[in-house]
Amino acid sequence: MTRVLTPDICVIGAGSGGLSVAAAAAAFGVDVVLIEKGKMGGDCLNYGCVPSKALIAAAKAAHHAAHSTALGVSVPSVAVDFQAVHDHVHGVIGAIAPHDSVERFEGLGVEVIQETARFVDRRTVRAGDTDVRARRFVVATGSSPAVPPVPGLDAVPYLTNETVFGLTECPGHLVVVGGGPIGLELAQAHRRLGARVTVVEAERALAKQSPDLATIVLDRLRGEGVEILEETRVAEVSGTAGNIKVSVEDADGRREIAGTHLLVAAGRKPNLDGLGLEEAGIAHTRGGITVGADLRTSNRSVYAIGDIAGGLQFTHVAGYHAGVVIRAILFRLPAKENRDIVPWVIFTDPEIGHVGMREAEARTAHGHHVVRVLDAPFSGNDRAQAERRTDGLVRLIVGKRGRVVGADVVGPSAGEITNLLSLVVSKGLTVRDLAGFVSPYPSLSEAVRRAAISYYADSANNPWVRRVVRLLAFFG
């Protein structure tokens, strides 16, 4: 017999965004139903941010141990126990999992249904033997690895971010299809843990980043032994477990790469299948569910957040979307997303962080001659020199009246420095604000202040400024 529930909010998907909506609504005493067909915590906890950063941490430890002679420290040999690395990764997942568990959310007062959800009409979602007729629905089903239509791929064993963290032995030769953030993060980590790694990218690696900043990262990876083939197409794959053959084509013709493991990291696709979006009158494209700035769909009772809504695919974006939806549903506020203030970080070493406009966007919006680009290389930062981590820079994109409209960081702790710059951009602060704050010495974040101060570098040579200084000096 079908059970019928009539909550205020029904959330589909227990990833970062869905859990945030459910927890916030329950905290205010709102009746919430949460539906999840897979693991609680979604991609971020189980297959994405958490395991990848745990793997990167292990790889970074191995790299530092093996490359510390510049600091006067010599380690005779570094041994990597890949099974222990695997256990570390899954131990981190296990430590965080209780926070996202069914038990915790039921304790908060959320009704959790572990079934596949599907809209059967505009106001009803069916999950197993339960029909949910809510006042508002929030679709937060996320995304999955996109698998390109490469001949032979369906006949060979390959890894994605959903399976690569299950490895208990280090690959002999890992061939990575895709030179974007996921592909390069995992490529560098596995190289540092002992694998030979080849990355195949059809276009330019890190194509969405500023070329000069991407080059800093790519040079580091190549220097560590990661082979990166750009403008190279995967024509065909074949082979068996432990013996994978990847045929690639570039301007020089076709050749074959022999590997032990194949990792597909060629982007992601929204999890649209099986949701019954047509029955609910929810417009969508291959890129995701179509939403407005308020994250509402064409069915005004339904919101979509996170990866499923297209746009930026980051865990913190899903969390940000959750806040927008909660303000709209619970408090009836005219909340809208603002993608201009959303930062992101690529966790290679060195890291790349970005927030706000890029230089070309800023010049279009504010005028070519108005915008100034201020760089502060880490080679001029005392903390970076002390740690022998001087690759990279802080870049400020400055618009009218000295307002910081965008920023990039490539280098050590770029992700942490991007936190400060995200605040600067979101609050519309100026270079004057940055030049006037006191930064503790020595710290990497001093580079932000150094970049801001450079805005005034020409003032010392301005004849009018020099005259004013002389006039003031005349009066004592």
HELIX and SHEET records of a PDB file:
HELIX    1   1 SER A   16  ALA A   27  1                                  12    
HELIX    2   2 GLY A   42  ASN A   46  1                                   5    
HELIX    3   3 CYS A   49  ALA A   66  1                                  18    
HELIX    4   4 THR A   69  LEU A   71  5                                   3    
HELIX    5   5 PHE A   82  ILE A   96  1                                  15    
HELIX    6   6 ALA A   97  ASP A  100  5                                   4    
HELIX    7   7 VAL A  102  GLY A  107  1                                   6    
HELIX    8   8 LEU A  153  ALA A  155  5                                   3    
HELIX    9   9 VAL A  164  GLY A  166  5                                   3    
HELIX   10  10 PRO A  181  ARG A  192  1                                  12    
HELIX   11  11 PRO A  211  GLY A  223  1                                  13    
HELIX   12  12 LEU A  277  ALA A  280  1                                   4    
HELIX   13  13 GLY A  306  ALA A  309  5                                   4    
HELIX   14  14 THR A  315  PHE A  331  1                                  17    
HELIX   15  15 ARG A  339  ILE A  341  5                                   3    
HELIX   16  16 GLU A  359  HIS A  366  1                                   8    
HELIX   17  17 PHE A  378  GLY A  380  5                                   3    
HELIX   18  18 ASP A  382  ALA A  386  1                                   5    
HELIX   19  19 LYS A  400  GLY A  402  5                                   3    
HELIX   20  20 ALA A  414  SER A  426  1                                  13    
HELIX   21  21 VAL A  431  GLY A  436  1                                   6    
HELIX   22  22 GLU A  446  ILE A  453  1                                   8    
HELIX   23  23 SER A  454  ASN A  461  5                                   8    
HELIX   24  24 PRO A  463  PHE A  474  1                                  12    
SHEET    1   A 4 ARG A   3  LEU A   5  0                                        
SHEET    2   A 4 THR A 130  VAL A 132  1                                        
SHEET    3   A 4 THR A 124  ALA A 127 -1                                        
SHEET    4   A 4 ALA A 117  ASP A 121 -1                                        
SHEET    1   B 5 GLU A 111  ILE A 113  0                                        
SHEET    2   B 5 VAL A  32  ILE A  35  1                                        
SHEET    3   B 5 ILE A   9  ILE A  12  1                                        
SHEET    4   B 5 ARG A 136  VAL A 139  1                                        
SHEET    5   B 5 VAL A 302  ALA A 304  1                                        
SHEET    1   C 2 SER A 143  PRO A 145  0                                        
SHEET    2   C 2 ARG A 268  PRO A 270 -1                                        
SHEET    1   D 4 GLU A 227  LEU A 229  0                                        
SHEET    2   D 4 ARG A 196  VAL A 200  1                                        
SHEET    3   D 4 HIS A 173  VAL A 177  1                                        
SHEET    4   D 4 HIS A 261  VAL A 264  1                                        
SHEET    1   E 3 ARG A 233  THR A 240  0                                        
SHEET    2   E 3 ASN A 243  ASP A 250 -1                                        
SHEET    3   E 3 GLY A 253  GLY A 259 -1                                        
SHEET    1   F 2 HIS A 284  THR A 285  0                                        
SHEET    2   F 2 GLY A 288  ILE A 289 -1                                        
SHEET    1   G 5 TRP A 344  ILE A 346  0                                        
SHEET    2   G 5 GLU A 351  GLY A 356 -1                                        
SHEET    3   G 5 VAL A 404  GLY A 411 -1                                        
SHEET    4   G 5 LEU A 393  VAL A 398 -1                                        
SHEET    5   G 5 ARG A 372  PRO A 377 -1                                        
END                                                                             
